[in-house]
Amino acid sequence: MAKILITGTFSAGKTTLFNDLIKELNLSGTKYTYLSDTARECPFPLNSSQTIDTSNWLFGKQVERESLVTNSFGDGLIICDRGTPDIAGHTMSLNLTGSKYEVIIACLSEWTKTYDLIFFAERNKHIAIRADGVREINTELQALVEKHITEFLASFPNTVRLPQETSDRKQTILQHLRVAGLL
């Protein structure tokens, strides 16, 4: 079993990438499970209204979901959407200090070590942010979260920065999965 993550700021093209990747995995007969992001279930404010309580809830829910799947899935590929680097990027954007902030960032960092491969989808400035009831149409926040995700991922050597083009992104992921013996 291997656990991979596709992460990046909101509206970076991750959903399109997931859909393309899943089609390819189905064609190849690869056993996988997909964990969508937890933000849409969150009872706390998100985006520019996010609080440290939001970050704590998101992290707890992420760990719970990944742990349940890891302990019950068996062999195959676990594909996680957004994950702890995304939570870290939003948390770092809060511009907080103090022990609560330091503890959550340390916990996010430790959990990020559990991913075998991390694929980082940078935002494409040609893709407009689409309102969907959760996303905030705020390019400044989008850029700030991406900056913090980039900073957070700098200490994880298993991070692969994906190219801008969606088809190139899928091929990059598939190539890394093959090299790692996961396909």
Backbone bond lengths (Angstrom), bond angles and torsions (degrees), N, CA, C in turn:
res aa  C-N    CA-C-N  psi(-1)  N-CA   C-N-CA  omega(-1)  CA-C   N-CA-C  phi
1 M - - - 1.437 - - 1.525 108.81 -
2 A 1.326 114.63 142.49 1.459 120.62 176.50 1.518 108.05 -136.50
3 K 1.314 114.85 148.56 1.468 120.75 179.57 1.517 107.93 -119.52
4 I 1.336 114.83 120.16 1.456 119.34 177.32 1.522 109.44 -116.86
5 L 1.316 114.49 160.98 1.460 121.08 -177.64 1.515 108.93 -132.49
6 I 1.326 115.70 136.47 1.457 121.28 168.58 1.521 105.37 -114.42
7 T 1.318 115.86 118.28 1.454 120.63 -173.75 1.516 110.78 -131.63
8 G 1.294 115.71 167.19 1.456 123.07 178.74 1.510 109.32 156.75
9 T 1.302 116.07 167.68 1.451 120.35 -179.46 1.530 110.16 -64.80
10 F 1.306 116.17 168.97 1.466 119.90 -178.97 1.530 110.57 -66.49
11 S 1.339 114.59 147.39 1.468 123.40 -179.18 1.528 112.90 61.14
12 A 1.326 115.92 39.32 1.468 120.70 176.87 1.530 111.53 -99.14
13 G 1.337 117.48 2.53 1.458 121.18 179.49 1.516 114.17 92.29
14 K 1.331 117.10 17.84 1.472 120.47 -176.50 1.530 112.09 -68.22
15 T 1.326 118.24 -40.17 1.467 120.34 -178.24 1.521 110.66 -63.96
16 T 1.316 117.25 -43.79 1.465 120.73 176.27 1.521 109.88 -60.40
17 L 1.314 116.63 -43.36 1.460 121.53 178.37 1.530 111.01 -61.27
18 F 1.341 117.14 -46.63 1.465 120.51 177.85 1.516 111.01 -57.43
19 N 1.321 117.54 -46.62 1.457 120.83 -178.62 1.522 111.32 -60.72
20 D 1.336 117.08 -43.66 1.471 120.76 177.76 1.525 111.68 -65.12
21 L 1.322 116.73 -42.66 1.462 121.33 -179.35 1.532 111.05 -64.86
22 I 1.308 116.84 -41.96 1.468 120.95 -178.97 1.527 110.79 -64.66
23 K 1.320 117.41 -38.34 1.474 120.35 175.92 1.529 109.71 -59.06
24 E 1.321 116.13 -45.05 1.471 121.12 -179.08 1.532 110.92 -65.07
25 L 1.315 117.06 -42.41 1.470 120.70 179.43 1.523 110.77 -64.62
26 N 1.321 117.32 -38.66 1.466 120.79 176.82 1.525 110.85 -63.29
27 L 1.329 116.69 -42.71 1.466 120.50 179.28 1.528 112.07 -63.52
28 S 1.328 115.81 -35.03 1.466 119.43 -177.21 1.532 112.44 -85.61
29 G 1.327 117.16 -6.53 1.461 120.33 -179.87 1.517 113.80 76.54
30 T 1.303 117.09 17.19 1.463 121.56 179.98 1.523 110.19 -71.18
31 K 1.320 116.39 132.11 1.460 121.11 175.88 1.533 108.23 -80.11
32 Y 1.315 116.11 125.55 1.457 120.32 -179.34 1.524 110.06 -151.12
33 T 1.299 114.37 164.55 1.461 121.36 167.66 1.520 106.92 -136.10
34 Y 1.305 115.60 150.18 1.464 122.19 -175.39 1.521 109.38 -118.29
35 L 1.327 115.81 128.34 1.466 121.13 175.65 1.522 108.58 -109.35
36 S 1.316 116.01 112.92 1.467 119.76 178.80 1.524 109.50 -72.44
37 D 1.335 114.93 168.21 1.463 118.14 -178.81 1.529 110.60 -69.33
38 T 1.317 115.94 158.47 1.462 122.05 -175.42 1.525 113.83 -93.50
39 A 1.325 117.58 -10.60 1.468 120.92 -172.39 1.524 112.73 -58.92
40 R 1.307 118.25 -35.02 1.469 120.76 -176.37 1.521 112.37 -68.67
41 E 1.324 117.55 -14.51 1.465 122.12 177.46 1.527 112.24 -96.73
42 C 1.312 117.75 -7.00 1.461 122.32 -169.41 1.530 112.41 -70.35
43 P 1.345 116.67 128.91 1.470 120.24 178.76 1.531 113.14 -84.29
44 F 1.330 117.24 -1.80 1.461 121.48 -177.63 1.533 109.90 -104.47
45 P 1.332 117.19 163.06 1.463 119.99 -179.87 1.529 111.73 -63.92
46 L 1.331 115.33 145.04 1.464 122.09 -178.53 1.523 110.88 -116.50
47 N 1.326 114.83 177.89 1.458 123.44 174.44 1.521 110.93 60.67
48 S 1.311 118.60 -131.80 1.471 120.34 -176.38 1.523 112.25 -70.12
49 S 1.328 118.00 -11.65 1.471 121.94 177.19 1.527 112.38 -97.45
50 Q 1.337 117.06 2.53 1.459 120.96 -177.13 1.523 111.08 -59.10
51 T 1.329 115.34 146.83 1.462 122.47 177.75 1.529 108.97 -123.00
52 I 1.307 115.79 173.92 1.470 119.88 176.13 1.530 110.08 -63.70
53 D 1.326 117.50 -31.53 1.471 120.65 176.29 1.527 110.82 -65.15
54 T 1.326 116.84 -37.06 1.468 120.84 175.30 1.527 109.39 -59.90
55 S 1.322 115.94 -47.88 1.470 120.54 -178.91 1.522 110.96 -61.01
56 N 1.314 117.16 -43.78 1.466 121.03 179.21 1.529 111.02 -61.89
57 W 1.327 116.87 -44.04 1.464 120.40 -179.99 1.529 110.21 -63.67
58 L 1.350 116.43 -47.73 1.464 120.46 -179.23 1.525 111.45 -59.70
59 F 1.320 116.53 -43.25 1.464 120.28 179.51 1.526 110.53 -63.98
60 G 1.318 116.80 -47.76 1.473 120.20 179.61 1.517 111.69 -58.62
61 K 1.311 117.06 -43.81 1.466 121.47 179.96 1.531 111.11 -66.54
62 Q 1.334 116.53 -40.14 1.460 120.70 178.76 1.533 110.58 -61.64
63 V 1.312 116.74 -47.97 1.466 121.62 179.84 1.525 110.12 -62.15
64 E 1.321 117.30 -44.30 1.466 120.97 179.52 1.531 110.97 -58.48
65 R 1.308 117.07 -50.42 1.468 120.86 -176.95 1.533 111.40 -64.64
66 E 1.322 116.36 -45.10 1.467 118.87 -179.95 1.521 111.03 -65.75
67 S 1.320 117.69 -39.07 1.472 121.37 179.82 1.518 111.20 -64.51
68 L 1.316 117.16 -44.13 1.463 120.61 179.69 1.529 111.18 -61.06
69 V 1.319 116.84 -44.70 1.469 120.08 -179.90 1.520 110.51 -69.13
70 T 1.323 117.71 -43.18 1.457 121.15 -179.22 1.530 110.83 -59.23
71 N 1.316 117.27 -38.61 1.458 121.10 -177.54 1.520 113.66 -82.06
72 S 1.338 118.31 -10.98 1.459 118.90 -176.92 1.523 114.21 -122.14
73 F 1.324 118.53 -11.08 1.464 120.80 -171.47 1.519 113.81 -82.19
74 G 1.298 118.63 -35.30 1.468 120.74 -177.19 1.509 111.15 80.73
75 D 1.348 116.61 -146.08 1.462 120.84 -179.61 1.514 110.32 -71.29
76 G 1.287 115.73 149.24 1.453 120.80 177.94 1.517 110.67 133.82
77 L 1.291 114.33 -169.62 1.453 122.56 -174.95 1.525 109.41 -112.97
78 I 1.311 116.48 126.84 1.458 121.85 173.60 1.519 106.65 -101.57
79 I 1.332 116.02 120.21 1.461 121.42 -178.40 1.524 108.00 -110.12
80 C 1.325 115.61 117.79 1.469 121.15 -177.35 1.529 110.30 -105.32
81 D 1.314 115.11 138.97 1.457 122.84 178.73 1.524 109.70 -97.69
82 R 1.301 117.01 124.32 1.465 126.78 174.93 1.524 112.56 74.32
83 G 1.311 118.72 -68.02 1.457 122.25 174.17 1.524 115.55 65.48
84 T 1.319 114.14 -163.13 1.467 121.11 -172.04 1.528 114.60 -66.23
85 P 1.348 121.34 -33.12 1.464 117.69 177.19 1.531 112.87 -62.51
86 D 1.326 116.29 -35.39 1.462 120.01 176.98 1.529 110.47 -64.54
87 I 1.330 116.19 -44.19 1.470 120.41 177.76 1.529 109.67 -62.01
88 A 1.334 116.21 -41.20 1.471 120.40 178.36 1.520 111.10 -62.66
89 G 1.333 117.31 -43.77 1.457 121.15 -179.51 1.520 112.04 -59.69
90 H 1.329 115.93 -43.74 1.466 119.52 177.60 1.534 111.04 -68.56
91 T 1.326 116.83 -39.83 1.470 120.48 -179.64 1.522 110.52 -65.09
92 M 1.316 116.79 -43.89 1.465 120.43 178.81 1.528 111.19 -63.48
93 S 1.332 116.97 -28.77 1.455 121.74 178.86 1.526 112.58 -70.02
94 L 1.333 116.29 -15.46 1.468 120.07 178.59 1.522 112.10 -70.71
95 N 1.338 115.06 -17.95 1.472 121.21 178.65 1.538 111.51 58.93
96 L 1.321 115.29 47.06 1.459 121.50 -179.14 1.523 111.24 -99.63
97 T 1.304 115.18 166.63 1.462 122.60 170.98 1.519 106.84 -137.41
98 G 1.308 116.06 174.76 1.461 120.29 176.32 1.509 112.97 103.96
99 S 1.324 114.48 175.12 1.458 120.28 -171.48 1.522 113.26 -66.93
100 K 1.327 119.64 -39.28 1.465 120.22 179.31 1.525 110.83 -59.87
101 Y 1.325 115.44 -43.14 1.464 120.65 179.26 1.532 110.35 -65.37
102 E 1.312 117.08 -47.38 1.464 121.15 -178.52 1.524 111.73 -61.83
103 V 1.330 116.66 -39.24 1.470 120.78 -179.16 1.522 110.55 -67.11
104 I 1.330 117.83 -45.60 1.468 118.53 -177.68 1.530 110.79 -66.67
105 I 1.324 118.48 -39.00 1.466 120.36 178.24 1.534 109.91 -64.80
106 A 1.324 117.65 -40.75 1.472 120.84 178.06 1.530 110.58 -63.74
107 C 1.323 117.25 -42.06 1.471 120.74 178.85 1.530 110.91 -65.61
108 L 1.318 116.67 -42.79 1.463 120.47 177.81 1.528 110.48 -60.78
109 S 1.317 116.23 -41.48 1.458 121.04 179.27 1.529 111.14 -63.56
110 E 1.306 117.24 -45.20 1.466 120.77 179.30 1.518 111.35 -61.86
111 W 1.326 117.25 -43.74 1.464 119.90 -178.21 1.531 110.77 -67.90
112 T 1.329 116.94 -33.53 1.460 120.57 -179.89 1.526 110.63 -61.32
113 K 1.309 117.96 -25.87 1.464 121.65 176.92 1.528 112.69 -65.80
114 T 1.338 118.03 -13.52 1.466 120.41 -177.75 1.526 113.06 -82.73
115 Y 1.343 117.80 -7.60 1.459 120.42 178.50 1.522 109.74 -85.26
116 D 1.321 116.27 132.22 1.463 120.43 177.72 1.529 111.31 -70.92
117 L 1.305 116.27 -40.94 1.461 121.92 176.21 1.521 108.67 -138.92
118 I 1.326 115.77 141.64 1.459 122.29 177.77 1.519 106.97 -121.41
119 F 1.328 116.04 123.03 1.449 121.58 177.81 1.523 108.44 -108.37
120 F 1.322 115.55 121.17 1.458 122.07 -174.84 1.530 109.89 -104.66
121 A 1.339 115.09 112.31 1.460 121.98 178.18 1.528 108.55 -95.61
122 E 1.323 114.91 107.43 1.461 118.98 177.43 1.528 109.40 -75.52
123 R 1.306 115.50 154.57 1.463 119.43 -178.54 1.521 109.88 -67.12
124 N 1.295 113.56 147.16 1.454 121.33 175.10 1.520 105.58 -104.53
125 K 1.318 116.72 115.00 1.458 121.11 -175.17 1.522 112.69 -63.87
126 H 1.336 117.35 -11.38 1.461 121.15 178.27 1.531 112.01 -89.74
127 I 1.323 117.37 -6.30 1.467 121.12 177.48 1.527 107.61 -98.64
128 A 1.311 115.65 118.79 1.464 120.08 -179.95 1.533 110.09 -75.99
129 I 1.313 115.88 147.45 1.460 120.66 174.58 1.527 107.38 -72.10
130 R 1.320 115.72 126.09 1.460 120.44 179.31 1.518 110.31 -102.00
131 A 1.310 116.04 131.42 1.465 120.90 176.50 1.521 108.48 -66.49
132 D 1.323 116.03 132.71 1.461 120.06 178.79 1.525 111.57 -139.88
133 G 1.317 116.75 15.26 1.455 120.68 179.70 1.515 113.35 90.71
134 V 1.329 117.48 -13.81 1.464 121.73 178.08 1.528 110.04 -120.91
135 R 1.313 116.29 -48.47 1.469 120.49 -178.57 1.518 111.07 -65.18
136 E 1.293 113.96 145.13 1.457 120.91 173.37 1.523 107.84 -99.99
137 I 1.312 116.87 132.14 1.464 120.59 178.62 1.527 106.73 -79.88
138 N 1.322 115.59 88.12 1.458 120.84 -173.29 1.532 107.61 -151.25
139 T 1.328 116.71 96.12 1.459 120.35 -177.03 1.529 112.00 -68.41
140 E 1.328 117.30 -27.85 1.471 119.29 177.27 1.524 110.39 -67.26
141 L 1.328 117.20 -43.75 1.465 120.56 176.86 1.526 109.96 -64.82
142 Q 1.315 117.11 -41.16 1.460 121.06 179.07 1.531 110.43 -57.76
143 A 1.331 116.60 -46.52 1.471 121.01 179.93 1.528 111.24 -67.08
144 L 1.319 117.76 -39.13 1.460 121.48 -179.99 1.532 111.26 -65.96
145 V 1.320 117.00 -44.81 1.467 120.71 178.05 1.523 109.66 -61.88
146 E 1.340 117.08 -42.76 1.464 119.70 178.66 1.527 111.11 -61.90
147 K 1.311 117.18 -41.84 1.474 121.23 178.11 1.526 110.15 -58.26
148 H 1.324 116.59 -44.32 1.465 119.94 -179.19 1.531 112.41 -71.64
149 I 1.320 117.85 -35.30 1.468 119.78 175.08 1.532 109.14 -62.83
150 T 1.320 116.68 -42.51 1.468 121.52 177.98 1.519 110.58 -58.81
151 E 1.327 117.12 -46.70 1.473 121.71 178.54 1.525 110.66 -62.14
152 F 1.320 116.66 -44.31 1.470 121.80 -178.39 1.527 110.90 -62.90
153 L 1.327 117.16 -42.40 1.471 120.91 -176.32 1.522 113.56 -77.60
154 A 1.316 118.03 -9.93 1.465 121.01 -176.99 1.526 113.01 -57.62
155 S 1.326 118.13 -27.10 1.466 120.60 -177.99 1.532 113.13 -94.86
156 F 1.333 117.45 9.79 1.463 120.80 179.70 1.528 109.46 -113.98
157 P 1.346 116.54 101.76 1.470 119.89 -175.45 1.525 114.05 -67.78
158 N 1.321 117.90 -12.97 1.465 121.01 179.15 1.530 111.91 -88.58
159 T 1.340 116.48 16.55 1.463 121.84 177.76 1.517 110.14 -89.96
160 V 1.320 115.17 131.76 1.456 122.62 177.25 1.529 107.07 -114.91
161 R 1.323 116.18 119.85 1.468 120.82 175.25 1.514 107.94 -79.54
162 L 1.311 116.04 124.79 1.460 120.58 -176.87 1.529 111.38 -87.36
163 P 1.345 116.26 148.23 1.469 119.38 175.77 1.529 111.13 -67.27
164 Q 1.312 116.81 168.39 1.462 122.19 -177.79 1.526 113.34 -70.09
165 E 1.316 118.11 -40.83 1.463 121.48 -175.58 1.526 111.15 -71.55
166 T 1.338 116.17 132.64 1.462 121.40 -176.93 1.522 112.06 -58.38
167 S 1.322 118.06 -45.02 1.474 119.81 -178.74 1.523 110.54 -65.14
168 D 1.322 117.45 -36.05 1.467 120.69 177.07 1.527 110.84 -68.49
169 R 1.319 116.89 -35.12 1.466 120.89 178.50 1.523 110.64 -61.88
170 K 1.337 115.49 -48.65 1.467 119.78 -179.66 1.522 110.54 -59.99
171 Q 1.334 117.61 -45.38 1.458 120.86 -179.46 1.529 111.48 -64.61
172 T 1.323 117.66 -36.29 1.468 121.44 178.02 1.524 110.14 -63.68
173 I 1.320 116.47 -44.82 1.468 120.20 178.59 1.526 110.40 -62.71
174 L 1.322 116.88 -48.28 1.462 120.15 -179.05 1.527 111.44 -60.29
175 Q 1.322 116.76 -40.34 1.464 120.60 178.52 1.535 110.43 -62.06
176 H 1.319 118.14 -45.73 1.474 120.98 179.54 1.531 111.54 -66.28
177 L 1.318 117.64 -35.87 1.460 120.73 177.25 1.519 110.38 -66.03
178 R 1.335 117.34 -39.68 1.473 120.59 177.98 1.528 111.17 -65.54
179 V 1.330 116.08 -46.12 1.475 120.63 -179.39 1.530 110.14 -61.09
180 A 1.323 116.69 -36.71 1.456 120.70 -179.81 1.536 112.29 -80.66
181 G 1.334 117.41 -1.46 1.454 121.53 179.44 1.518 113.42 74.37
182 L 1.322 116.80 25.16 1.459 120.84 -177.04 1.519 112.68 -98.12
183 L 1.321 117.22 -3.35 1.477 122.07 176.38 1.512 109.66 -122.24
